[in-house]
């Protein structure tokens, strides 16, 4: 039995009936057009920009496109490789004959970016509805490309990204790095800027502590229970070697709670 795109969409929480699928072609725009073309070396920024600009003709592009777009890049013949799932946040002011959309790359199916290849049956159609695309065959799911760990000082994760880091194979190096340290971390609720300062010490490393947050959103902290973790942002304030005495990490945690005023105006109860 041939695997189709449909079960992959459903497992990612994507409704095929409320989705648009796009397969780009490589295009060289005239020099005087002011438009950016698309080629095999285009950056992610260029691909997103190219996707966001569409014809004003509703014959060429839907008058009211759905919120979710599957964006594929060509790979010869009828093959199409997933570039990303993007969220359509709405149409921007018109630019002459071009419609512009506010697009944002989603974390949906992020583990399949550049890995998933489907057979694009509608050779002459560069856009199709998700219901049609859902029945297209999956030709390949390549091994994931590992993502290098950016360093402890560069780590700022949305809740959605935290879940991906704790789940996906491509972030194995991140989990390895986080499992090698204890430390003090910061959770910021981006809705209101309130802080929660926490720690990982004793028998629990940062990876284990953050895995608890990725699982239930609150990590067992009563101050966070009942809050929506979707707007949480995670970062590290200070990391320690696993041999560091607990009282040293406790002192660092207390310092940051005071410095960030997370008891009086934040989410820490003590």
For each residue, the residues with C-beta under 8 A, 3 or more apart:
1:
2: 137 138
3: 7 137 138
4: 7 134 135 136 137 138
5: 8 9 118 133 134 135 136 137 138
6: 9 10 16 134 135
7: 3 4 10 11
8: 5 11 12 109 112 116 138
9: 5 6 12 14 15 16 19 109 130 134
10: 6 7 13 14 16
11: 7 8
12: 8 9 85 108 109
13: 10 108
14: 9 10 19 68 70 85 108 109 130
15: 9 18 19 68 130
16: 6 9 10 19 129 130 131 133 134
17: 129 130 131
18: 15 66 67 68 130
19: 9 14 15 16 66 68 69 70 129 130 133
20: 62 65 66 68 69 70 127 128 129 130
21: 69 70 72 127 128 129 130 132 133
22: 51 69 70 71 72 126 127
23: 72 73 74 80 120 126 127
24: 27 38 47 50 51 71 72 73 74 83 126
25: 38 74 126
26: 37 38 39 40 74
27: 24 37 38
28: 37 39
29: 33 35 36 37
30: 33 35
31:
32:
33: 29 30
34:
35: 29 30 53
36: 29 46 49 50
37: 26 27 28 29 50
38: 24 25 26 27 42 46 47 50
39: 26 28 42
40: 26
41:
42: 38 39 46 47 50
43: 46 47
44: 47 48 84 105
45: 48 49
46: 36 38 42 43 49 50
47: 24 38 42 43 44 50 51 71 73 83
48: 44 45 51 52 86 103 105
49: 36 45 46 52 53
50: 24 36 37 38 42 46 47 53
51: 22 24 47 48 69 71 86 103
52: 48 49 100 101 102 103
53: 35 49 50 95 98 99 100 101
54: 60 61 98 99 100 101
55: 60 61 97 98 99
56: 94 96 97 98 99
57: 60 61
58: 61 62 63
59:
60: 54 55 57
61: 54 55 57 58 65 99 127
62: 20 58 65 66
63: 58
64:
65: 20 61 62 69 88 101
66: 18 19 20 62 69 88 130
67: 18 87 88
68: 14 15 18 19 20 85 86 87 88 106 108 130
69: 19 20 21 22 51 65 66 85 86 87 88 103
70: 14 19 20 21 22 82 85 130 133
71: 22 24 47 51 82 83 84 85 86
72: 21 22 23 24 80 81 82 83 118 120
73: 23 24 47 80 81 83
74: 23 24 25 26 79 80 81
75: 79 80 81 117
76: 79
77:
78: 119 120 121 123
79: 74 75 76 117 118 119 120 139
80: 23 72 73 74 75 117 118 119 120
81: 72 73 74 75 114 116 117
82: 70 71 72 85 109 112 113 114 115 116 117 118
83: 24 47 71 72 73 113 114
84: 44 71 105 106 109 110 113
85: 12 14 68 69 70 71 82 105 106 108 109 110
86: 48 51 68 69 71 103 104 105 106
87: 67 68 69 103 104 105 106
88: 65 66 67 68 69 101 102 103
89: 101 102 103 104
90: 101 102
91: 99 100 101 102
92: 100 101 102
93: 100
94: 56 98 99 100
95: 53 98 99 100
96: 56
97: 55 56
98: 53 54 55 56 94 95
99: 53 54 55 56 61 91 94 95
100: 52 53 54 91 92 93 94 95
101: 52 53 54 65 88 89 90 91 92
102: 52 88 89 90 91 92
103: 48 51 52 69 86 87 88 89
104: 86 87 89
105: 44 48 84 85 86 87
106: 68 84 85 86 87 109 110
107: 110 160 161 164
108: 12 13 14 68 85
109: 8 9 12 14 82 84 85 106 112 113 116
110: 84 85 106 107 113 164 168
111: 115 144 164 167 168 169 170
112: 8 82 109 115 116 141
113: 82 83 84 109 110 116
114: 81 82 83 142 145
115: 82 111 112 140 141 142 143 144 145
116: 8 81 82 109 112 113 138 140 141
117: 75 79 80 81 82 138 139 140 141 142
118: 5 72 79 80 82 133 136 137 138 139
119: 78 79 80 136 137 139
120: 23 72 78 79 80 123 136
121: 78 136
122: 125 128 132
123: 78 120
124:
125: 122 128
126: 22 23 24 25
127: 20 21 22 23 61
128: 20 21 122 125 132 133
129: 16 17 19 20 21 132 133
130: 9 14 15 16 17 18 19 20 21 66 68 70 133 134
131: 16 17 134 135
132: 21 122 128 129 135 136
133: 5 16 19 21 70 118 128 129 130 136
134: 4 5 6 9 16 130 131
135: 4 5 6 131 132
136: 4 5 118 119 120 121 132 133
137: 2 3 4 5 118 119
138: 2 3 4 5 8 116 117 118 141
139: 79 117 118 119
140: 115 116 117
141: 112 115 116 117 138
142: 114 115 117
143: 115
144: 111 115 168 169 170
145: 114 115 170
146: 169 170 172 173
147: 170 171 173 174
148: 173
149: 173 174 176 177
150: 154 155
151: 154 155
152: 155 177 181 183 236 239
153: 236
154: 150 151
155: 150 151 152 234 235 236
156: 233 234 235
157: 161 162 165 233 234 235
158: 161 162 232 233 234
159: 162 163 213 214 217 229 230 231 232 233 234
160: 107 163 164 230
161: 107 157 158 164 165
162: 157 158 159 165 166 210 213 214 232 234
163: 159 160 166 167 214
164: 107 110 111 160 161 167 168 171
165: 157 161 162 168 171 174 175 210 214
166: 162 163 171 175 207 210 211 214
167: 111 163 164 171 214
168: 110 111 144 164 165 171
169: 111 144 146 172
170: 111 144 145 146 147
171: 147 164 165 166 167 168 174 175
172: 146 169 175 176
173: 146 147 148 149 176 177
174: 147 149 165 171 177 178
175: 165 166 171 172 178 179 207
176: 149 172 173 179 180
177: 149 152 173 174 180 181
178: 174 175 181 205 206 207 210
179: 175 176 205 206 207 208
180: 176 177 205 242
181: 152 177 178 205 206 239 240 241 242
182: 199 200 201 202 204 205 206 239 240 241 242 244 249
183: 152 199 200 206 236 237 238 239 240 249
184: 197 198 199 236 237 238 249 252 253 256
185: 197 198 199 200 206 209 210 234 235 236 237
186: 195 196 197 198 234 235 236 237 256 260
187: 195 196 197 198 213 224 232 233 234 267
188: 193 194 195 196 232 233 235
189: 192 193 194 195 196 227 231 232 267
190: 193 231 232 233
191: 231
192: 189
193: 188 189 190
194: 188 189 262 265 266 267
195: 186 187 188 189 260 261 262 266 267 268
196: 186 187 188 189 221 223 224 262 266 267 268
197: 184 185 186 187 237 253 256 257 260 262 266 268
198: 184 185 186 187 209 219 221 253
199: 182 183 184 185 209 249 250 252 253
200: 182 183 185 204 205 206 208 209
201: 182 204 240 244 246 249 250
202: 182 246
203:
204: 182 200 201 208 209
205: 178 179 180 181 182 200 208 209 242
206: 178 179 181 182 183 185 200 209 210 236 239
207: 166 175 178 179 210 211
208: 179 200 204 205 211 212
209: 185 198 199 200 204 205 206 212 213 219
210: 162 165 166 178 185 206 207 213 214 219 234
211: 166 207 208 214 215
212: 208 209 215 216 219 220
213: 159 162 187 209 210 216 217 218 219 229 232 234
214: 159 162 163 165 166 167 210 211
215: 211 212
216: 212 213 219 220
217: 159 213 224 227 228 229 232
218: 213 221 224 225 227 229
219: 198 209 210 212 213 216 224
220: 212 216
221: 196 198 218 224 225
222: 225 269
223: 196 267 268 269
224: 187 196 217 218 219 221 227 229 267
225: 218 221 222
226:
227: 189 217 218 224 232
228: 217 231
229: 159 213 217 218 224 232
230: 159 160
231: 159 189 190 191 228
232: 158 159 162 187 188 189 190 213 217 227 229
233: 156 157 158 159 187 188 190
234: 155 156 157 158 159 162 185 186 187 210 213
235: 155 156 157 185 186 188
236: 152 153 155 183 184 185 186 206 239
237: 183 184 185 186 197 252 256
238: 183 184 252 256
239: 152 181 182 183 206 236
240: 181 182 183 201 244 248 249 252
241: 181 182 244
242: 180 181 182 205
243:
244: 182 201 240 241 248 249
245: 248 249
246: 201 202 249 250
247: 250 251
248: 240 244 245 251 252
249: 182 183 184 199 201 240 244 245 246 252 253
250: 199 201 246 247 253 254
251: 247 248 254 255
252: 184 199 237 238 240 248 249 255 256
253: 184 197 198 199 249 250 256 257
254: 250 251 257 258
255: 251 252 258 259
256: 184 186 197 237 238 252 253 259 260 262
257: 197 253 254 260 262 263 266 268
258: 254 255 261 263
259: 255 256
260: 186 195 197 256 257 266
261: 195 258 264 265 266
262: 194 195 196 197 256 257 265 266 267 268
263: 257 258 266 268 269 270
264: 261
265: 194 261 262
266: 194 195 196 197 257 260 261 262 263
267: 187 189 194 195 196 223 224 262
268: 195 196 197 223 257 262 263
269: 222 223 263
270: 263
